[in-house]
Amino acid sequence: MSAIEKSNAKAQVRASYLDALVQAQIEELERDERVILMGENIAIYGGGKLVQRFDAKRIWDMPISETSFTGVGIGAAVTGLRPIVDLTIASFMYLASDPIINQAAKLRFMTGGQVQVPIVFRCCMYYGAGLAAQHSDRPYPLFMNVPGLKILCPSTPADVKGLLKSAVRDDDPVMLFEDTKLWPTKDQVPTDIDYLVPIGKADIKRPGKDVTIVAIGAAMRTTLEAAETLAKDGISVEAIDPRTLKPLDTETILNSVAKTGRLMLVENAHRICNVSAEIAAVVSEEAFDTLKKPIVRLSAPDVHVPFSPALESLLFPTSEKIIAAVRKLL
Amino acid sequence: MALTEAQKRESYRRMVRIRRFEEEGTRLYTAGKIPGAYHASIGQEAAIVGACMALRNDDFMTGTHRSHGHPIGKGADLKALMAELMGKVTGICKGRGGSMHLADKSVGIIGESAIVGGGIPLATGCGLSAKVRGTDQVTLCFFGDGAVNQGTFHESLNMASLWKLPVIYLCENNGYAITTSVARSHGQPSIAKRADAYGMPGVAVDGQDLRAVFEATNEAAQRARHGDGPTLIEAKTYRFDEHQVGLFIQGTPYRSNEEVETHQTHRDPLTLYRRVLETEGVANAELAIIEKEVAEAVQEAIRFADASPMPDAGTLYDFMYSHPLHDAAARVDA
């Protein structure tokens, strides 16, 4: 980064979501020598830049031992480092879930605050890629039910950069779920090395007045496409990206629902007990009186992600489905 | 390297501290003053203390659900440990951990995991951390014979060997994973021998012999500090009590009364080490003073724990996060 860019906090570059992720890691590795990166085959998907730039004590290529290298990261975090553990495919989170849940999430509490676990767990979520059910999951709803974890799922390059940097600087375990559909998408990204997006703060991606749509991850792009089409018919959508799933910024959502009186929830995770279910419950509990119509949810059904493209394409909310559902909601 | 004269006395003191603490704890548990489950370390004192005596104050340790002996073996104060057993606010974990989780960070313990095998990767991570930070700290990882059959054992020892991490993997092999014997659960009953598969030294020692455990651990610590990597030590020991106090096991006994009595009579690590110290010229009167002081310290810990208050309801959400979250704390179901 040049001195000119550094001096200008508002400087921005156009970058992809994946580039923003890599840049955030480069900046944090350079800023703080306690930050290390651990994962399998790190040189793939942009990681080559990290391998070239930092020595072997900062970048740890892991054997295929997801459960234990996750635990290794936790032990390192407790004893003075700030690891970023890259678990690659989100389905591998199940292997890593024991140390994440039983150790990382619980150690601070169970030791009465004697230890802290500043660690970031990254993973990416494929779908629509013909990878079949063992490589196509969105397991974040499972972890939502675990106290002690902070969970991120941003949808823009700037947000992923700012949130990953906040996660590395946080003293508690943070999980980052990246939607691979978003990796190639480009947008403006601040170059300030201290550009941070606060954990726990939603963002209104499109202001509107007729209906509130809360969408997660890549579903936000689908939602914005639908909102654009609906605007041509004079229907005004307010699109909210929670960015952080836990702690959830319910205040921003409730304020919007108070204004629109209509709520739609869109996400690609399976329908039962997903984030939309939690948001629907909170809004029902706290703002039932402001709702003009019942809450509508669009999610993947309770079926595994099939391999055949003919079947997989049926699973996820599309802008057409969103448009049709909004018209019914009005 | 042998124990110094001061270390010998300190070793005996710590073993007696574990024994008296556990005896009193068992009594209090049975009397209903300690909630939850109680897993006593009686019989395993030499394996614990012998290993801990080879460590420095700034070294790290991880332990297991049978957690009381580890902090005492590493030199922790008894008061906060006893208070923790009773769920008191003055407990070492502020009443959030209890019997299976007596982790005392002030003596280097980062966690006592009740998930069997859960501490093994964490200890390996402590080793990785020392390497990255460029210190010569070593990590002592306690686990049992049951944990050897977890995947974390295999994965972690492979990584520690690959990167020559300064970790001592110390198996307290007490012969039984609750009721399942090593013979009924290990394809390779020699735990030390498993080290060969990972390319690291594996040593089996008599876990009832404090000196043998100390010497093996001390050698492993020296090797780790010099950058020569991890060691697997199998300390063959024996649990005198049931897996947990008061556990009722139906059907055919998994071990005979004769087996237990033989160990209690002939293989008690305290008796064995006391005899060694007497042979080496430590006066009986001096040992008796240690025993008396320990008994008083345990009683003082009980008085402290008894007098301490329970945690206040308003502290329910404490220690969850470094920076309290607005959301989780605010919403409690009606």
Interface residues (C-beta under 8 A of the other chain):
Chain A: I36 K57 R58 W60 M62 P63 S65 T67 S68 F69 T70 G71 V72 G73 I74 G75 A76 A77 V78 T79 G80 L81 D98 P99 N102 Q103 L107 R108 F109 M110 T111 G112 G113 Q114 V115 Q116 P147 G148 D170 D171 D172 G200 K246 P247 L248 D249 T250
Chain B: F60 T62 G91 I92 C93 K94 G95 R96 G97 H101 A103 D104 K105 I110 G111 S113 I115 G118 I120 P121 L122 A123 T124 G125 C126 G127 L128 S129 A130 K131 V132 R133 T139 G151 T152 E155 S156 N158 M159 L162 D318 F319 M320 Y321 S322 H323 L325 H326 D327 A328
